[in-house]
Amino acid sequence: LMNIIGCLDRPSAGEYWLAGENVSKLNDKALARVRNRMIGFVFQTFNLLSKSNALQNVETPLLYSGVGRRERRNRALEALERVGLSDRTFHKPSELSGGQRQRVAVARALVNDPAILLADEPTGNLDTRTGEDIMALFEELYSAGQTIILVTHEPEIAVRAKRHIHLRDGEVTEDYLVENA
């Protein structure tokens, strides 16, 4: 389901509409544009470029968007500041803690101002405290109006969400809103 929402796969049946566009009918090149423009991805394993510093990692999606060098730099610096990493701009992933690497990944996901932030087990490789920090960041982003779709198997993470959708064997088994989450 995350792959369909993220325009990485097409649905086997039916249609998928995103922002008024039937993305299930788009070719691969058009899907890549939609992904880059509308969807930010945060993965469990960070997926950072090891030879690039934090700033360069965050700038990467902007390269594919054709953003000029100066604007690319400014937007990446702003995204790093937003996640509390302006003091780690020129550090490579190997010089960052797990939580800092995940914050770089979040900044990279946000730099194009996506309509949707997809987070696949974003706390799975983090210790409890760092996972709490990442969730606090997601809550700040949500409060600021960011749409976040988060996949987790951790009940202590899921309980913080406003809406829960449970899947089993590819089928929705529950879908409900949570009050006071």
Order of alpha helices (4+ residues) and beta strands (2+ residues): alpha-beta-beta-alpha-beta-alpha-alpha-alpha-beta-alpha-beta-alpha-beta-beta
